Amino acid sequence: MSHIENLDKVLHHVSLFSQNLASISTTDLSMNTGIDIDELSEYLEELGNRGFVNNHNGSYITLQGRLALENAKNNKPFQEEVESKKLKKYWSITKIVAGVLNALAIIIIAIWTQLSSDKKSKLENDIQELKKEYKIEVSKQSEMIDSLNKITKKLSKENVKLTKELETNKETKTKK
């Protein structure tokens, strides 16, 4: 048996034998529990240090020992203590892992936000550049249209002038 199981066993036997506040000798306790006297003395000393038993002129259970037995699952307060420590250990590990995952999620969200805002800024800059290029193109086309209009007017004037000349030339030829 393990150390914890033996502590629970000794405490339970001391409780059974000291129902009427009668003490039990170490040898009787050793025979009933099947634990060597030397090992049993260590268990009784530990139980005494915790205040669960009193070891003066034999062993008997204290009020604190009775409360420990009554409040424990299956009347095994030491086994419950070990399970509680394991549970606390696992819970601590779980909280640490959750904290790390939470921090990691925050970092990923921050990076994603930064990248998306950079993309948005880049898109906004691209839109501004396209607008500038559009204005430049519009002004170039406007200048081209103006120059074509001037050329058309000029050609139109020349056409009118040439037409008049032709007509005058025809009239002069016909007169001759």
Secondary structure, DSSP 8 states (H G I E B T S, - for coil): --HHHHHHHHHHHHHHHTTTS--B-HHHHHHHHT--HHHHHHHHHHHHHHTSEE-TTSBEE-HHHHHHHHHSGGG-HHHHHHHHHHHHHHHHHHHHHHHHHHHHHHHHHHHHHHHHHHHHHHHHHHHHHHHHHHHHHHHHHHHHHHHHHHHHHHHHHHHHHHHHHHHHHHHHHHH-
